[in-house]
Amino acid sequence: MTGHSNKNSLWFFLGFGTLVIFTLLPLASSLAAQGAATTWTAPASAKDVKNPVPATPKSIAAGKEIYEENCLMCHGEKGAGDGIAAQSLNVKPADFADAKLMKSETDGSLFWKMSNGRGPMPGWKGTLSDTQRWQLVNYIRTFSKGAAK
């Protein structure tokens, strides 16, 4: 009799554990999505950093090359966040063509975000030099003409 009771208890706990896992899984997924959807704000110290690389045709052209090699797949040809890889991401890439968004971002905050990354956005600090990241900021600004620096 004891063996039969232990077998039933084991099945009960396995069934109950499976039920708990499948109940909590959507909740955890929902919380993760909410966390990913929160506003991404650079620290105040990063926002105040000025771009030391002038936005010349040469630096913008260099930034374009870097963008095409590293960013285009997600952010798209016109910077609208609609690249071919964006479709498979759970967090939509930033739309650099959105003038309102770009006016709210300083060069320093863009530099900090591309340096550190978040979620599916990789941090480029270990891959691109400071100069390359600043050139990329200069190029990204061309998608939304007239956005403040």
Backbone as CSV, one residue per row, in Angstrom:
resi,resn,N_x,N_y,N_z,CA_x,CA_y,CA_z,C_x,C_y,C_z
1,MET,0.810,-1.193,0.000,0.000,0.000,0.000,0.853,1.257,0.000
2,THR,1.952,1.242,0.726,2.801,2.419,0.829,3.392,2.778,-0.525
3,GLY,3.826,1.788,-1.311,4.409,2.043,-2.623,3.404,2.686,-3.564
4,HIS,2.149,2.239,-3.481,1.104,2.802,-4.332,0.848,4.266,-3.982
5,SER,0.862,4.582,-2.708,0.626,5.949,-2.249,1.763,6.869,-2.692
6,ASN,2.997,6.385,-2.617,4.147,7.190,-3.049,4.103,7.463,-4.546
7,LYS,3.660,6.480,-5.331,3.559,6.642,-6.777,2.517,7.711,-7.110
8,ASN,1.386,7.692,-6.398,0.353,8.704,-6.616,0.864,10.092,-6.229
9,SER,1.594,10.170,-5.141,2.139,11.456,-4.701,3.123,11.998,-5.726
10,LEU,3.951,11.119,-6.271,4.918,11.534,-7.280,4.198,12.088,-8.507
11,TRP,3.171,11.388,-8.984,2.410,11.860,-10.136,1.705,13.181,-9.840
12,PHE,1.205,13.311,-8.609,0.548,14.561,-8.217,1.537,15.724,-8.289
13,PHE,2.723,15.551,-7.697,3.713,16.632,-7.694,4.245,16.927,-9.098
14,LEU,4.430,15.901,-9.917,4.866,16.138,-11.299,3.791,16.904,-12.073
15,GLY,2.565,16.495,-11.909,1.461,17.182,-12.582,1.305,18.608,-12.084
16,PHE,1.368,18.774,-10.764,1.228,20.106,-10.171,2.392,21.000,-10.605
17,GLY,3.603,20.472,-10.601,4.786,21.240,-11.019,4.683,21.674,-12.471
18,THR,4.206,20.773,-13.328,4.028,21.105,-14.740,2.978,22.198,-14.902
19,LEU,1.886,22.085,-14.147,0.837,23.106,-14.194,1.380,24.470,-13.767
20,VAL,2.170,24.502,-12.700,2.752,25.754,-12.213,3.671,26.359,-13.271
21,ILE,4.511,25.546,-13.868,5.448,26.034,-14.889,4.698,26.637,-16.069
22,PHE,3.699,25.915,-16.575,2.961,26.418,-17.740,2.061,27.601,-17.393
23,THR,1.731,27.767,-16.136,0.952,28.935,-15.709,1.850,30.156,-15.574
24,LEU,3.050,29.961,-15.027,3.948,31.083,-14.789,4.746,31.495,-16.023
25,LEU,4.915,30.609,-16.979,5.694,30.912,-18.178,5.138,32.118,-18.948
26,PRO,3.841,32.171,-19.234,3.333,33.368,-19.926,3.488,34.644,-19.090
27,LEU,3.355,34.517,-17.781,3.529,35.679,-16.910,4.962,36.185,-16.991
28,ALA,5.921,35.286,-16.925,7.331,35.678,-17.015,7.625,36.302,-18.371
29,SER,7.048,35.733,-19.419,7.236,36.274,-20.758,6.642,37.673,-20.867
30,SER,5.482,37.862,-20.285,4.824,39.168,-20.301,5.649,40.206,-19.547
31,LEU,6.176,39.821,-18.391,7.006,40.742,-17.612,8.278,41.102,-18.361
32,ALA,8.863,40.133,-19.031,10.080,40.402,-19.814,9.765,41.375,-20.952
33,ALA,8.623,41.190,-21.599,8.237,42.087,-22.692,7.975,43.495,-22.170
34,GLN,7.362,43.600,-20.996,7.127,44.914,-20.413,8.435,45.606,-20.091
35,GLY,9.398,44.857,-19.557,10.705,45.420,-19.238,11.416,45.890,-20.487
36,ALA,11.273,45.127,-21.572,11.920,45.497,-22.823,11.263,46.724,-23.451
37,ALA,9.977,46.909,-23.166,9.249,48.019,-23.779,9.428,49.334,-23.016
38,THR,10.053,49.293,-21.855,10.229,50.517,-21.097,11.181,51.451,-21.827
39,THR,11.038,52.722,-21.546,11.863,53.734,-22.191,13.336,53.499,-21.876
40,TRP,14.139,53.630,-22.906,15.576,53.437,-22.747,16.201,54.815,-22.651
41,THR,16.666,55.158,-21.463,17.225,56.477,-21.211,18.690,56.355,-20.814
42,ALA,19.511,57.143,-21.453,20.935,57.189,-21.104,21.094,57.974,-19.807
43,PRO,22.126,57.676,-19.027,22.364,58.446,-17.807,22.644,59.922,-18.128
44,ALA,22.323,60.789,-17.181,22.512,62.233,-17.369,23.951,62.557,-17.768
45,SER,24.900,61.862,-17.166,26.312,62.130,-17.480,26.626,61.843,-18.953
46,ALA,25.947,60.863,-19.532,26.174,60.530,-20.944,25.484,61.531,-21.859
47,LYS,24.320,62.015,-21.450,23.555,62.963,-22.280,24.331,64.250,-22.538
48,ASP,25.142,64.653,-21.585,25.866,65.914,-21.692,27.168,65.821,-22.487
49,VAL,27.566,64.618,-22.873,28.818,64.440,-23.615,28.630,64.978,-25.033
50,LYS,29.544,65.823,-25.444,29.491,66.428,-26.779,30.269,65.579,-27.781
51,ASN,29.793,65.564,-28.998,30.430,64.817,-30.073,31.719,65.537,-30.500
52,PRO,32.878,64.886,-30.309,34.139,65.524,-30.688,34.461,65.411,-32.185
53,VAL,33.639,64.657,-32.919,33.874,64.460,-34.347,32.901,65.348,-35.123
54,PRO,33.408,66.361,-35.807,32.523,67.251,-36.571,31.732,66.480,-37.634
55,ALA,30.501,66.902,-37.862,29.636,66.262,-38.858,29.978,66.779,-40.254
56,THR,31.128,66.360,-40.737,31.593,66.750,-42.070,31.138,65.680,-43.075
57,PRO,31.163,66.003,-44.359,30.829,64.971,-45.348,31.693,63.715,-45.188
58,LYS,32.959,63.901,-44.827,33.869,62.758,-44.660,33.463,61.888,-43.463
59,SER,33.135,62.500,-42.314,32.759,61.699,-41.137,31.396,61.048,-41.334
60,ILE,30.498,61.734,-42.035,29.173,61.157,-42.315,29.312,59.967,-43.265
61,ALA,30.173,60.081,-44.265,30.413,58.971,-45.194,31.009,57.771,-44.464
62,ALA,31.934,58.040,-43.540,32.527,56.953,-42.746,31.448,56.305,-41.875
63,GLY,30.576,57.126,-41.297,29.480,56.599,-40.486,28.512,55.758,-41.296
64,LYS,28.287,56.180,-42.543,27.394,55.421,-43.426,27.943,54.023,-43.682
65,GLU,29.249,53.924,-43.927,29.876,52.606,-44.141,29.699,51.715,-42.912
66,ILE,29.914,52.283,-41.748,29.774,51.529,-40.492,28.323,51.095,-40.314
67,TYR,27.399,52.004,-40.583,25.968,51.715,-40.468,25.576,50.567,-41.392
68,GLU,25.995,50.658,-42.650,25.623,49.633,-43.628,26.164,48.257,-43.240
69,GLU,27.320,48.234,-42.620,27.934,46.966,-42.223,27.339,46.400,-40.936
70,ASN,26.941,47.269,-39.997,26.568,46.791,-38.669,25.125,47.063,-38.240
71,CYS,24.452,48.022,-38.833,23.164,48.482,-38.314,21.990,48.281,-39.261
72,LEU,22.273,48.279,-40.546,21.244,48.242,-41.573,20.292,47.057,-41.427
73,MET,20.797,45.906,-41.051,19.968,44.697,-40.946,18.775,44.903,-40.007
74,CYS,18.972,45.662,-38.948,17.882,45.885,-37.987,17.203,47.236,-38.181
75,HIS,17.997,48.280,-38.367,17.444,49.634,-38.428,16.953,50.022,-39.821
76,GLY,17.328,49.280,-40.848,16.816,49.518,-42.187,17.596,50.538,-42.984
77,GLU,17.323,50.542,-44.273,18.044,51.395,-45.220,17.862,52.885,-44.927
78,LYS,16.684,53.255,-44.447,16.404,54.663,-44.166,16.332,54.948,-42.672
79,GLY,16.824,53.991,-41.854,16.884,54.207,-40.411,15.556,54.118,-39.691
80,ALA,14.538,53.590,-40.325,13.193,53.568,-39.754,12.931,52.393,-38.812
81,GLY,13.949,51.584,-38.530,13.754,50.439,-37.633,13.050,49.287,-38.313
82,ASP,13.118,49.253,-39.646,12.377,48.246,-40.407,13.282,47.344,-41.244
83,GLY,14.490,47.103,-40.751,15.413,46.232,-41.472,14.908,44.803,-41.502
84,ILE,15.513,44.004,-42.352,15.071,42.622,-42.541,15.132,41.804,-41.243
85,ALA,16.108,42.067,-40.392,16.231,41.319,-39.133,15.269,41.840,-38.065
86,ALA,14.739,43.037,-38.232,13.846,43.634,-37.229,12.578,42.820,-37.048
87,GLN,12.144,42.151,-38.091,10.907,41.377,-38.037,10.971,40.254,-37.015
88,SER,12.160,39.740,-36.752,12.294,38.617,-35.826,12.630,39.052,-34.399
89,LEU,12.739,40.352,-34.168,13.103,40.850,-32.842,11.863,41.117,-31.998
90,ASN,11.964,40.844,-30.696,10.836,41.112,-29.798,10.777,42.582,-29.384
91,VAL,11.847,43.327,-29.633,11.883,44.760,-29.367,12.195,45.453,-30.688
92,LYS,11.325,46.359,-31.108,11.518,47.055,-32.386,12.725,47.991,-32.291
93,PRO,13.608,47.961,-33.291,14.751,48.871,-33.302,14.295,50.332,-33.391
94,ALA,15.127,51.217,-32.900,14.815,52.641,-32.925,14.606,53.126,-34.358
95,ASP,13.692,54.078,-34.492,13.398,54.709,-35.773,14.143,56.040,-35.823
96,PHE,15.302,56.047,-36.458,16.131,57.247,-36.541,15.528,58.307,-37.456
97,ALA,14.515,57.944,-38.222,13.844,58.906,-39.096,12.738,59.663,-38.355
98,ASP,12.443,59.252,-37.141,11.415,59.897,-36.317,11.996,61.172,-35.704
99,ALA,11.602,62.329,-36.258,12.169,63.615,-35.818,11.919,63.861,-34.331
100,LYS,10.749,63.486,-33.832,10.435,63.695,-32.411,11.395,62.881,-31.522
101,LEU,11.599,61.633,-31.881,12.532,60.793,-31.126,13.939,61.367,-31.186
102,MET,14.374,61.730,-32.369,15.748,62.193,-32.538,15.985,63.543,-31.870
103,LYS,14.960,64.374,-31.763,15.099,65.641,-31.040,15.265,65.400,-29.554
104,SER,14.740,64.275,-29.069,14.847,63.973,-27.637,16.177,63.313,-27.268
105,GLU,16.934,62.910,-28.269,18.218,62.244,-28.042,19.376,63.193,-28.312
106,THR,20.285,63.297,-27.369,21.511,64.054,-27.607,22.508,63.138,-28.299
107,ASP,23.545,63.737,-28.866,24.607,62.919,-29.458,25.209,62.009,-28.392
108,GLY,25.375,62.555,-27.196,25.952,61.766,-26.103,25.093,60.568,-25.728
109,SER,23.767,60.731,-25.727,22.901,59.605,-25.379,22.915,58.547,-26.481
110,LEU,22.949,58.979,-27.741,23.051,58.010,-28.839,24.364,57.235,-28.753
111,PHE,25.441,57.949,-28.491,26.756,57.322,-28.361,26.749,56.304,-27.222
112,TRP,26.170,56.678,-26.085,26.118,55.786,-24.925,25.297,54.537,-25.233
113,LYS,24.149,54.714,-25.880,23.294,53.569,-26.197,23.973,52.612,-27.162
114,MET,24.612,53.148,-28.208,25.275,52.246,-29.150,26.527,51.615,-28.534
115,SER,27.107,52.280,-27.570,28.286,51.726,-26.904,27.917,50.563,-25.988
116,ASN,26.811,50.708,-25.263,26.436,49.736,-24.241,25.412,48.702,-24.683
117,GLY,24.537,49.069,-25.600,23.515,48.141,-26.064,22.492,47.806,-24.991
118,ARG,21.436,47.112,-25.413,20.395,46.639,-24.505,19.511,45.672,-25.270
119,GLY,19.161,44.558,-24.625,18.308,43.566,-25.273,18.957,43.052,-26.544
120,PRO,18.214,43.063,-27.650,18.802,42.554,-28.889,19.824,43.508,-29.511
121,MET,19.870,44.756,-29.035,20.834,45.732,-29.547,22.194,45.461,-28.913
122,PRO,23.187,45.078,-29.727,24.509,44.805,-29.147,25.217,46.098,-28.730
123,GLY,26.090,45.983,-27.766,26.966,47.087,-27.405,28.162,47.069,-28.343
124,TRP,28.475,48.212,-28.925,29.546,48.275,-29.916,30.859,48.786,-29.341
125,LYS,30.908,49.006,-28.041,32.110,49.540,-27.395,33.343,48.682,-27.666
126,GLY,33.206,47.391,-27.642,34.345,46.503,-27.843,34.652,46.215,-29.302
127,THR,33.793,46.672,-30.204,33.943,46.372,-31.628,34.337,47.601,-32.447
128,LEU,33.678,48.718,-32.160,33.940,49.953,-32.896,34.706,50.930,-32.009
129,SER,35.620,51.669,-32.597,36.387,52.664,-31.839,35.465,53.823,-31.455
130,ASP,35.929,54.672,-30.532,35.158,55.862,-30.165,34.875,56.713,-31.402
131,THR,35.893,56.926,-32.216,35.731,57.741,-33.422,34.681,57.142,-34.345
132,GLN,34.703,55.839,-34.534,33.719,55.190,-35.407,32.301,55.364,-34.867
133,ARG,32.135,55.244,-33.556,30.800,55.407,-32.964,30.323,56.846,-33.092
134,TRP,31.217,57.821,-32.957,30.824,59.212,-33.151,30.481,59.475,-34.621
135,GLN,31.215,58.868,-35.539,30.884,58.989,-36.961,29.500,58.390,-37.234
136,LEU,29.220,57.305,-36.566,27.914,56.669,-36.705,26.802,57.586,-36.185
137,VAL,27.047,58.270,-35.080,26.086,59.254,-34.572,25.839,60.317,-35.641
138,ASN,26.908,60.814,-36.267,26.766,61.834,-37.313,25.909,61.317,-38.469
139,TYR,26.130,60.077,-38.873,25.354,59.514,-39.968,23.896,59.295,-39.565
140,ILE,23.668,58.764,-38.381,22.304,58.509,-37.904,21.486,59.800,-37.902
141,ARG,22.119,60.899,-37.593,21.434,62.203,-37.586,20.903,62.578,-38.974
142,THR,21.487,62.042,-40.043,21.029,62.411,-41.390,19.645,61.836,-41.713
143,PHE,19.211,60.818,-40.988,17.898,60.229,-41.241,16.758,61.163,-40.837
144,SER,17.028,62.020,-39.883,16.010,62.959,-39.406,16.588,64.357,-39.476
145,LYS,16.524,64.936,-40.615,17.080,66.280,-40.829,16.460,67.270,-39.866
146,GLY,17.297,68.111,-39.325,16.811,69.173,-38.450,16.643,68.775,-36.992
147,ALA,16.905,67.519,-36.646,16.779,67.115,-35.236,17.913,67.740,-34.447
148,ALA,17.590,68.208,-33.250,18.587,68.884,-32.407,19.691,67.933,-32.007
149,LYS,20.841,68.508,-31.740,21.974,67.724,-31.240,22.008,67.822,-29.762
